[in-house]
Amino acid sequence: MKLREILNEDLAYIKFKYDNYKNDPTPRVKVLDTEYPGIKGQKTYGQRKDILGWNLNYFKNKRYAKRAIDDIESFAKLLSANKDEVYRRIKYFFPEQAQFIRRYMKKHVNGLKQRKGVFWRNVTYPDIKKFNREAF
């Protein structure tokens, strides 16, 4: 891994075609978790591993939203925060994002691409750069 990649490591930014959509068939998502089991108490809790992230298509200013989420996440990473703490910090410092977090079922995702630099590249689930450390 290059030093530049280590310094600029943000949450994964992906796009895909989603079959099970209500409003947006082609979301662009900042991924918080690629193995999201759900909320305790849901009838599907722990039965499937979904993608959890913010759909940037819903924001009026996508560039600002993307930058704000990454800045808050990188600061939380410096403090060795886990995913729950990262989410709480983003929710506190950027409250308008809370309504745009979505859970996507992997079986309905097609054509998964991740943005690396300027280009979108085809990836698979194991290849997605996750916010994953020993703390999780």
C-alpha positions, 0 to 999 in steps of 0.5 A: 500500500502506498503512503498516499493511500494510507493517508487518504483512506476514507470510507468506501464510495461505491455505486451499483444498480439496485433491483429492490428500489423505491426511489433510486435504482442507481445509488451512490453510497458512502459505505459504513458497513458491508456486513451490517446484521440489522438492528436488534429486535428486527425479525431479520436481525443476524440472518443476512449481511447487508450494506449500510451507508449514506446514499449521496444522491439524496443530498443537494450538495453531494460534494459537501456531504461526501467531504463532511462524512469523510472528515468526521470519520477520519477524525473518529478513526484517529480516536480509535472509534468503532463503527457505532461511535463513528455513526454517533459522531457523524449523527451529532456533527452532521445531523441532516445526514440521518435521514439518508442512511440506507440498508441495501440487501446484497442479493439485489445489488448488481454492477458493483463499482468502487471509486478509486481516485477519478475512475470507477472500477468493478469490484466484488464484496471482498474487494470493497475497502472496508472501515475494518480494524481489530476493534470491530 
